[in-house]
Structure formats: C-alpha cells, structure tokens
C-alpha cells in the first residue's frame, strides 16, 4: 500500500499517466479526424465502407480528441474505462483485419496505461477517504 507520506509522489505518477493517456488519444484522434486511409481497412473489417466509413472515422477522431482533453482536465473513471475498452478494441482490430498478432501486442500500453491510471486514482481516493 502507498503511504500517505508518498501522496506527492503518487500525484506526480498520476499526472504523468494522465499526460500519457492524453497524448495517446490526442495523437490517434488527430490522425483519425484527418481520415488516415490505412485505418479505413479496420472499419471495413466491421462492415463500414465508403463515405460512411470516412465520416465515422472523423467522428471517432473528434471523440478521441475530446477524451484526451477531458483526461487532462478531470480524469473520470468511466471515461478511463472507455479508454481501456476502445484502445483494446482498436488494437485487436489489427489481427482481426489480417495483420500480425504483434500489432496487437505492440499496442498493449495504449489500453494498459488508462487501466493502471484507474487503479492509481482508486488508491488515491481510498487514501483521501481513509
């Protein structure tokens, strides 16, 4: 258990993780909003094609950017759980669309980082209450 005397250290780690999650979703959001043609294959894997796929990618990009900003402003657990789910799903799309399983493995940090952040925020909340 992290001791109360290390609260400052815990806050620094939480901030670093918030920045990491923010940058992950901001970068991917900007790329998606600009409709990366390579990523259209992933949408085609789930049946989205043509103009609808491009508009969907723009929407996903905008949502990722909003999520990135929200993590910096106030990291809510519900949003972080979405980050875990979405990053896991998008990493999984690589092998489902025919790429190597290593493409999924390489993106592990994209979904593990927000999960770890939820856990640290929970620890901090218990310290504050206890």
C-alpha atoms as a printed R data frame, in Angstrom:
    type eleno elety resid chain resno       x       y       z
1   ATOM     1    CA   UNK     A     1   0.000   0.000   0.000
2   ATOM     2    CA   UNK     A     2   1.191   3.509  -0.791
3   ATOM     3    CA   UNK     A     3   1.658   5.521   2.386
4   ATOM     4    CA   UNK     A     4   0.108   8.950   2.889
5   ATOM     5    CA   UNK     A     5   3.594  10.474   3.036
6   ATOM     6    CA   UNK     A     6   4.036   9.473  -0.587
7   ATOM     7    CA   UNK     A     7   0.885  11.299  -1.763
8   ATOM     8    CA   UNK     A     8   3.008  13.869  -3.609
9   ATOM     9    CA   UNK     A     9   4.821  11.090  -5.436
10  ATOM    10    CA   UNK     A    10   1.511   9.386  -6.270
11  ATOM    11    CA   UNK     A    11   0.137  12.662  -7.645
12  ATOM    12    CA   UNK     A    12   3.193  13.020  -9.897
13  ATOM    13    CA   UNK     A    13   2.741   9.490 -11.241
14  ATOM    14    CA   UNK     A    14  -0.962  10.126 -11.832
15  ATOM    15    CA   UNK     A    15  -0.134  13.316 -13.752
16  ATOM    16    CA   UNK     A    16   2.433  11.531 -15.897
17  ATOM    17    CA   UNK     A    17  -0.110   8.840 -16.674
18  ATOM    18    CA   UNK     A    18  -2.791  11.429 -17.462
19  ATOM    19    CA   UNK     A    19  -0.396  13.065 -19.907
20  ATOM    20    CA   UNK     A    20   0.418   9.671 -21.445
21  ATOM    21    CA   UNK     A    21  -3.252   8.760 -21.954
22  ATOM    22    CA   UNK     A    22  -3.967  12.263 -23.253
23  ATOM    23    CA   UNK     A    23  -1.177  12.087 -25.829
24  ATOM    24    CA   UNK     A    24  -2.221   8.607 -26.959
25  ATOM    25    CA   UNK     A    25  -5.810   9.667 -27.583
26  ATOM    26    CA   UNK     A    26  -4.893  13.103 -28.925
27  ATOM    27    CA   UNK     A    27  -2.462  11.674 -31.473
28  ATOM    28    CA   UNK     A    28  -4.810   8.939 -32.605
29  ATOM    29    CA   UNK     A    29  -7.704  11.393 -32.616
30  ATOM    30    CA   UNK     A    30  -5.937  13.847 -34.896
31  ATOM    31    CA   UNK     A    31  -4.910  11.053 -37.270
32  ATOM    32    CA   UNK     A    32  -8.456   9.645 -37.332
33  ATOM    33    CA   UNK     A    33 -10.058  13.078 -37.767
34  ATOM    34    CA   UNK     A    34  -7.860  13.591 -40.832
35  ATOM    35    CA   UNK     A    35  -9.096  10.188 -42.134
36  ATOM    36    CA   UNK     A    36  -5.968   8.048 -42.351
37  ATOM    37    CA   UNK     A    37  -6.633   5.855 -45.414
38  ATOM    38    CA   UNK     A    38  -4.711   2.955 -43.842
39  ATOM    39    CA   UNK     A    39  -7.215   2.877 -40.981
40  ATOM    40    CA   UNK     A    40 -10.200   2.526 -43.321
41  ATOM    41    CA   UNK     A    41  -9.331  -1.182 -43.548
42  ATOM    42    CA   UNK     A    42 -10.171  -1.548 -39.843
43  ATOM    43    CA   UNK     A    43 -13.590  -0.009 -40.366
44  ATOM    44    CA   UNK     A    44 -14.130  -2.229 -43.406
45  ATOM    45    CA   UNK     A    45 -13.416  -5.231 -41.174
46  ATOM    46    CA   UNK     A    46 -16.574  -4.393 -39.216
47  ATOM    47    CA   UNK     A    47 -18.617  -3.627 -42.329
48  ATOM    48    CA   UNK     A    48 -18.247   0.151 -42.642
49  ATOM    49    CA   UNK     A    49 -17.296   1.356 -46.120
50  ATOM    50    CA   UNK     A    50 -17.172   4.409 -48.357
51  ATOM    51    CA   UNK     A    51 -18.314   7.830 -47.223
52  ATOM    52    CA   UNK     A    52 -19.930   6.407 -44.079
53  ATOM    53    CA   UNK     A    53 -16.592   4.920 -43.004
54  ATOM    54    CA   UNK     A    54 -14.831   8.239 -43.572
55  ATOM    55    CA   UNK     A    55 -17.454  10.172 -41.600
56  ATOM    56    CA   UNK     A    56 -17.324   7.570 -38.840
57  ATOM    57    CA   UNK     A    57 -13.555   7.947 -38.662
58  ATOM    58    CA   UNK     A    58 -13.909  11.728 -38.360
59  ATOM    59    CA   UNK     A    59 -16.410  11.240 -35.516
60  ATOM    60    CA   UNK     A    60 -14.090   8.771 -33.781
61  ATOM    61    CA   UNK     A    61 -11.233  11.246 -34.165
62  ATOM    62    CA   UNK     A    62 -13.250  14.089 -32.646
63  ATOM    63    CA   UNK     A    63 -14.338  11.850 -29.766
64  ATOM    64    CA   UNK     A    64 -10.736  10.766 -29.113
65  ATOM    65    CA   UNK     A    65  -9.634  14.414 -29.012
66  ATOM    66    CA   UNK     A    66 -12.403  15.285 -26.526
67  ATOM    67    CA   UNK     A    67 -11.434  12.306 -24.383
68  ATOM    68    CA   UNK     A    68  -7.782  13.369 -24.444
69  ATOM    69    CA   UNK     A    69  -8.679  16.852 -23.216
70  ATOM    70    CA   UNK     A    70 -11.048  15.512 -20.556
71  ATOM    71    CA   UNK     A    71  -8.320  13.277 -19.106
72  ATOM    72    CA   UNK     A    72  -6.164  16.354 -18.518
73  ATOM    73    CA   UNK     A    73  -8.993  18.410 -17.044
74  ATOM    74    CA   UNK     A    74 -10.565  15.759 -14.796
75  ATOM    75    CA   UNK     A    75  -9.867  12.065 -15.286
76  ATOM    76    CA   UNK     A    76 -13.183  10.332 -14.620
77  ATOM    77    CA   UNK     A    77 -13.108   6.573 -14.114
78  ATOM    78    CA   UNK     A    78 -15.963   5.991 -16.558
79  ATOM    79    CA   UNK     A    79 -14.050   7.787 -19.315
80  ATOM    80    CA   UNK     A    80 -10.879   5.868 -18.462
81  ATOM    81    CA   UNK     A    81 -12.772   2.576 -18.657
82  ATOM    82    CA   UNK     A    82 -13.926   3.658 -22.123
83  ATOM    83    CA   UNK     A    83 -10.272   4.367 -22.985
84  ATOM    84    CA   UNK     A    84  -9.332   0.834 -21.911
85  ATOM    85    CA   UNK     A    85 -12.173  -0.711 -23.919
86  ATOM    86    CA   UNK     A    86 -11.614   1.400 -27.035
87  ATOM    87    CA   UNK     A    87  -7.820   1.048 -27.092
88  ATOM    88    CA   UNK     A    88  -8.107  -2.722 -26.546
89  ATOM    89    CA   UNK     A    89 -10.681  -2.993 -29.337
90  ATOM    90    CA   UNK     A    90  -8.682  -0.919 -31.807
91  ATOM    91    CA   UNK     A    91  -5.525  -2.891 -31.031
92  ATOM    92    CA   UNK     A    92  -7.470  -6.102 -31.571
93  ATOM    93    CA   UNK     A    93  -8.666  -4.831 -34.961
94  ATOM    94    CA   UNK     A    94  -5.138  -5.249 -36.317
95  ATOM    95    CA   UNK     A    95  -5.012  -9.047 -36.204
96  ATOM    96    CA   UNK     A    96  -8.751  -9.292 -36.989
97  ATOM    97    CA   UNK     A    97  -8.098  -7.403 -40.223
98  ATOM    98    CA   UNK     A    98  -5.242  -9.714 -41.220
99  ATOM    99    CA   UNK     A    99  -2.221  -8.082 -39.596
100 ATOM   100    CA   UNK     A   100   0.189  -9.874 -37.286
101 ATOM   101    CA   UNK     A   101  -0.775 -10.511 -33.656
102 ATOM   102    CA   UNK     A   102   2.339  -8.497 -32.837
103 ATOM   103    CA   UNK     A   103   0.418  -5.390 -33.922
104 ATOM   104    CA   UNK     A   104  -1.936  -6.077 -31.026
105 ATOM   105    CA   UNK     A   105   0.901  -6.794 -28.603
106 ATOM   106    CA   UNK     A   106   2.704  -3.590 -29.599
107 ATOM   107    CA   UNK     A   107  -0.354  -1.542 -28.640
108 ATOM   108    CA   UNK     A   108  -0.729  -3.062 -25.186
109 ATOM   109    CA   UNK     A   109   0.365   0.116 -23.444
110 ATOM   110    CA   UNK     A   110  -2.468   2.029 -25.148
111 ATOM   111    CA   UNK     A   111  -5.048   0.190 -23.028
112 ATOM   112    CA   UNK     A   112  -2.947  -0.846 -20.027
113 ATOM   113    CA   UNK     A   113  -1.957   2.757 -19.206
114 ATOM   114    CA   UNK     A   114  -5.541   4.003 -18.699
115 ATOM   115    CA   UNK     A   115  -6.325   0.849 -16.699
116 ATOM   116    CA   UNK     A   116  -3.342   1.486 -14.425
117 ATOM   117    CA   UNK     A   117  -4.450   5.110 -14.086
118 ATOM   118    CA   UNK     A   118  -7.899   3.990 -12.881
119 ATOM   119    CA   UNK     A   119  -6.221   1.796 -10.271
120 ATOM   120    CA   UNK     A   120  -3.988   4.617  -9.022
121 ATOM   121    CA   UNK     A   121  -6.879   7.052  -8.862
122 ATOM   122    CA   UNK     A   122  -8.796   4.465  -6.818
123 ATOM   123    CA   UNK     A   123  -5.839   4.134  -4.422
124 ATOM   124    CA   UNK     A   124  -5.689   7.899  -4.065
125 ATOM   125    CA   UNK     A   125  -9.437   8.089  -3.369
126 ATOM   126    CA   UNK     A   126  -9.142   5.436  -0.650
127 ATOM   127    CA   UNK     A   127  -6.271   7.364   0.937
128 ATOM   128    CA   UNK     A   128  -8.349  10.541   0.914
129 ATOM   129    CA   UNK     A   129 -11.345   8.795   2.479
130 ATOM   130    CA   UNK     A   130  -9.334   6.708   4.913
